[in-house]
Amino acid sequence: MANWNDPQPTRQSDRAGFGASPSLNGRAIGRAGTTDVGLRRYMLSIYNYMASGVLLSGIVALLFASSGLAAQMVHSPLWFVVALAPLGFVMAMSFGANRMQTSTLQALYWAFCIVMGLSLSTIFLVFTGASIASTFFATAGAFAGLSLVGYTTRRDLSAMGTFMVMGLIGILVAMVINLFLHSTGLQLAISILGVLIFAGLTAWDTQRLKGMYYQVAGSEFAGKAVVLGALSLYLDFINMFQFLLSFMGDRR
């Protein structure tokens, strides 16, 4: 990087390379620096939203389970509403983002996190608190590593992302079939494949969101892109956690 305090402009020109003008090279470096700062701010905003959403869901789940309401909800028709509500929020946010204000999208995101917390509260009825905590931290470590890979790799992960989405569809079909078969072997296979698929999606989504910055930077959609990006990473994290918990967690 050019040393703006260097009193010898000839040395600055030597570092520029290819005989470039120091002033032109300086402006190019300035633009690159601005882009890097903007990209870091954009990705940090996404991770802050995502982490805050996971924390909110965790607190809601713990409080709802501790109050005894989760146990009552499981045996009532309300459970089906709570279980399906997150899907409704995701569809509304994904397909209606262009028509919504950024503030509306943000409100829907936080409402989604609360409803997800209510839905996740039942895991405290099935698994021990210690195994939930250990699985959560294992998921957090894996997510951080995979997201870092997606952010730093120069390899295009689009083909892998497409393959992972196809695998996700296959898992959903297998889960529906297993509702009738009740096969423990198939359930274990679904859980293992689910962890691998959402691990791949974490890396792919991170790279995709990084590339999206250059399309939305400075536009009105930038704020919405942050919320939608946080939603994508939230879903990757929560699904990877749930699949991991299904074969790592200690049942009560």
Secondary structure as GFF3:
##gff-version 3
##sequence-region A 1 252
A	DSSP	alpha_helix	9	16	.	.	.	ID=ss1
A	DSSP	alpha_helix	22	66	.	.	.	ID=ss2
A	DSSP	alpha_helix	69	74	.	.	.	ID=ss3
A	DSSP	alpha_helix	78	96	.	.	.	ID=ss4
A	DSSP	three_ten_helix	97	99	.	.	.	ID=ss5
A	DSSP	alpha_helix	102	120	.	.	.	ID=ss6
A	DSSP	alpha_helix	123	126	.	.	.	ID=ss7
A	DSSP	alpha_helix	129	152	.	.	.	ID=ss8
A	DSSP	alpha_helix	158	181	.	.	.	ID=ss9
A	DSSP	alpha_helix	184	216	.	.	.	ID=ss10
A	DSSP	alpha_helix	222	248	.	.	.	ID=ss11
###
